Amino acid sequence: MIDDFLYGTAGYTGPTAEVEAAVRAAAAAEILPRHRKLAAHEIIEKSGPHDLVTAADRLAEEHLTVALTKLLPGSVVVGEESVHADPGLYDALGGDAPVWIVDPVDGTRQFVRGEAGFCTLVALAHHGEVHASWTYAPVLDEMAVAVRGRGATLNGTPIRSGAPAPGAVLTVAMSHPDYTTDEQKRALLGLRTDGIAARPCGSAGLEYLAVARGTLDATAFNWEYAWDHAAGLLLVTEAGGAQSTLSGAPFRIAGGNDLPFTAGRDESTVQRVLAALRAGG
């Protein structure tokens, strides 16, 4: 079903273009008109001051839910805001139906502050495997698309992650260590070592895009919500990068991962980051 939808006949790219159009349309209708124009009542704290939702998040997800399920009948949506309202929806990641994994505004804090560093993330998965992804930064007008086995593009141009120079200091975007367990905190603090320049992460989707285009060496995250990671991990791997959880196993979008986990420009970079995480833990 997924193969027929994504690939059809050789060279057929209609569905990926249609999904891209749906993502752009949702951003144009619900996100960009509210950028730098949010009223106070349109910003709500969920679990705390670092976990925000806006009217743009909710309305963009509703827009995408209608558009994406129309493109692929029988599919379902697992979105950040719908799961917040009904946590049981997350179980669809392990079901039989194709799943659209949606983060309508990844980097909500940046969006609320009126910055450009946010994006919309969409991934298409089936039986736990991500088959395609779309990362769209509307203010920056950047659209990255990845299809399993067919590579990654940015605004239609193929991208490759490349590799850091041998022995170079690695720049790593990391989760804030305070928002995690003590064990995971120790592991993340292991990145504060010689040979690694760790900095706080921004929008996860844009950090993954930076790895995929070779402007960031790696990420290290300690949370596993699929809407934050599914699109970016496929983007990185299709651009030639690699990823791994702390145990050495690949990241599973349905959860139950050994955290923290990392994605990097190449396998050597991933192993260097894992070694630092293990030394810290």
C-alpha positions in Angstrom: 0.0 0.0 0.0 2.8 2.4 1.0 4.9 1.4 -2.0 2.0 1.9 -4.4 1.3 5.3 -2.9 4.9 6.6 -2.9 6.4 5.0 -5.9 3.7 3.9 -8.3 5.6 3.4 -11.5 9.3 4.2 -12.0 10.0 7.9 -11.7 6.5 8.7 -10.3 6.7 11.5 -7.8 3.2 12.7 -7.7 2.3 11.8 -4.1 5.4 13.4 -2.6 4.7 16.6 -4.4 1.1 16.4 -3.3 2.1 16.0 0.3 4.6 18.9 0.0 1.7 21.1 -1.4 -0.5 20.1 1.6 2.2 21.0 4.1 2.8 24.4 2.4 -0.9 25.0 2.3 -1.4 24.3 6.0 1.5 26.7 6.9 0.2 29.4 4.6 -3.4 29.1 6.0 -2.8 28.6 9.7 0.8 29.3 10.7 2.3 32.2 8.8 -0.7 34.5 9.4 -0.1 34.1 13.1 3.7 34.5 13.1 4.5 37.6 15.2 0.8 38.2 15.6 -0.3 35.8 18.3 -2.7 37.1 20.9 -2.2 36.2 24.5 -5.2 33.9 24.6 -3.7 31.9 21.6 -0.8 30.7 23.7 -1.3 28.0 26.3 1.0 26.1 28.6 0.6 22.4 28.5 2.9 20.7 31.0 4.8 23.9 31.9 6.4 27.1 30.6 8.7 25.2 28.2 5.8 23.2 26.7 3.6 25.5 24.8 0.8 25.2 22.3 -0.7 27.9 20.1 -3.8 28.3 17.9 -1.4 27.8 15.0 -0.4 24.3 16.2 -3.9 23.1 16.7 -5.4 24.6 13.5 -2.4 23.5 11.3 -2.7 19.9 12.6 -6.4 19.9 11.9 -5.7 21.2 8.4 -3.1 18.5 7.8 -5.2 15.7 9.2 -7.9 16.4 6.6 -5.5 16.8 3.7 -3.2 13.9 4.4 -5.9 11.3 5.1 -7.6 12.4 1.9 -4.4 11.8 -0.1 -4.1 8.2 1.4 -7.5 6.7 2.2 -7.3 4.3 5.2 -4.4 6.2 6.8 -4.5 7.7 10.3 -2.8 10.7 11.9 -0.7 10.7 15.0 -0.2 14.4 15.8 1.3 16.1 18.8 -1.8 18.0 19.6 -4.3 15.2 19.0 -2.2 12.8 21.2 -2.1 15.5 23.9 -5.9 15.4 23.9 -6.1 11.6 23.6 -2.9 9.8 24.5 -4.4 6.5 23.2 -4.0 7.7 19.6 -0.2 7.1 19.9 -0.9 3.4 19.8 -1.6 3.7 16.1 2.2 3.7 15.5 2.0 0.0 16.2 -1.1 -0.7 14.2 -1.8 -2.0 10.7 -2.9 1.3 9.1 -0.4 3.7 7.4 0.4 6.6 9.9 1.0 10.2 9.2 3.2 11.5 12.0 2.7 15.2 12.4 4.3 18.0 14.4 2.5 21.1 13.1 4.9 23.6 14.7 8.2 22.1 15.8 9.9 24.8 17.8 6.8 26.4 19.3 8.9 28.5 21.7 10.7 30.0 18.8 7.4 30.6 17.0 6.0 32.3 20.0 9.0 34.6 20.2 8.5 35.6 16.6 11.7 33.9 15.4 12.2 32.0 12.1 13.6 28.8 13.7 10.5 26.6 13.6 9.2 24.1 11.1 6.3 21.7 10.2 7.2 18.0 10.3 5.4 15.2 8.5 6.4 11.6 8.2 4.7 8.6 6.7 5.2 5.3 8.5 3.9 1.8 8.4 4.5 -1.1 10.8 7.1 1.0 12.6 9.2 2.0 9.6 9.3 5.5 8.2 9.0 5.6 4.5 9.0 9.3 3.7 9.3 12.7 5.4 8.8 16.4 4.9 10.5 19.2 6.9 9.2 22.6 6.1 10.5 25.9 7.5 8.0 28.4 6.2 9.7 31.6 7.2 13.0 30.4 5.7 11.2 28.9 2.7 13.1 25.6 3.0 11.4 22.3 2.2 13.4 19.1 2.8 12.0 15.8 1.5 13.3 12.3 2.1 12.0 9.0 0.7 13.4 5.7 1.9 16.0 4.4 -0.5 15.7 7.5 -2.8 17.8 10.0 -0.9 17.1 13.5 0.5 16.5 16.9 -1.1 16.4 20.5 0.0 14.2 22.7 -2.2 14.6 20.0 -4.9 18.4 19.8 -4.7 20.0 16.5 -3.4 21.8 17.0 -0.1 24.5 14.9 1.6 25.6 15.1 5.2 29.3 14.4 4.4 31.7 13.8 7.3 33.6 16.0 9.7 37.4 16.3 9.1 39.3 13.6 10.9 39.8 14.6 14.6 37.7 17.8 14.2 35.8 19.1 17.2 32.2 17.9 16.8 29.4 20.4 17.2 26.5 18.6 18.8 23.0 20.0 19.5 21.8 18.4 22.7 18.7 18.2 24.9 18.7 20.3 28.0 20.1 17.9 30.7 17.7 19.3 33.4 14.6 17.9 31.7 15.5 14.2 32.1 16.3 11.4 34.6 19.4 11.5 36.6 21.0 8.7 34.6 20.2 10.4 31.3 21.4 13.7 32.7 24.8 12.1 33.5 25.0 10.7 30.0 24.2 14.1 28.3 26.8 15.8 30.5 29.3 13.4 29.0 29.2 15.5 25.9 31.0 18.3 27.8 34.4 16.8 27.0 37.4 17.5 24.8 36.6 17.0 21.1 32.9 17.9 21.4 31.3 21.4 21.4 27.8 20.8 22.8 25.1 23.4 22.6 21.4 23.5 23.5 19.1 22.3 20.7 16.5 24.4 19.0 13.8 23.0 16.8 14.6 19.3 16.6 13.4 19.2 13.0 15.8 22.0 12.0 18.7 20.4 13.9 18.2 17.2 11.9 18.1 19.3 8.7 21.4 20.9 9.7 23.0 17.4 10.2 21.6 16.3 6.8 23.1 19.2 5.0 26.4 19.0 6.9 26.3 22.2 8.9 25.9 20.4 12.3 27.8 17.3 13.2 25.3 15.5 15.4 22.3 15.7 17.7 21.8 14.0 21.1 18.2 13.8 22.5 16.7 12.3 25.5 13.0 12.3 24.6 11.4 10.0 22.0 8.1 11.5 20.8 7.8 10.3 17.2 6.5 13.6 15.9 9.9 15.3 16.9 12.1 12.6 15.4 10.6 10.4 12.7 10.9 13.0 9.9 14.4 14.1 10.8 15.9 10.7 11.3 14.9 9.5 7.9 16.2 12.8 6.4 19.6 12.3 8.0 19.9 8.7 7.0 18.8 9.3 3.4 21.4 12.1 3.3 24.1 9.6 4.2 24.1 10.0 8.0 23.6 7.5 10.7 21.7 7.2 14.0 21.7 5.0 17.1 20.3 4.8 20.6 22.6 4.4 23.7 22.4 0.6 23.5 23.6 0.6 19.9 20.1 -0.3 18.5 18.4 1.9 15.9 15.8 4.3 17.2 12.2 2.9 17.2 9.4 5.4 16.5 6.9 3.5 18.7 9.1 4.1 21.8 10.9 2.0 24.3 14.4 3.3 23.3 17.5 3.3 25.4 18.1 7.0 25.8 19.8 9.3 25.0 20.1 8.7 21.3 22.1 10.4 18.5 22.0 11.1 14.8 25.2 12.2 13.1 26.7 13.0 9.7 28.3 9.6 9.4 28.8 6.4 11.4 32.1 7.5 12.9 30.5 10.6 14.3 27.7 8.6 15.8 30.2 6.3 17.5 32.2 9.3 18.9 29.0 10.8 20.4 27.9 7.4 21.8 31.3 6.9 23.4 30.9 10.3 25.2 27.4 9.6 26.3 28.4 6.2 27.7 31.4 7.7 29.5 29.1 10.3 31.1 26.5 7.8 32.1 
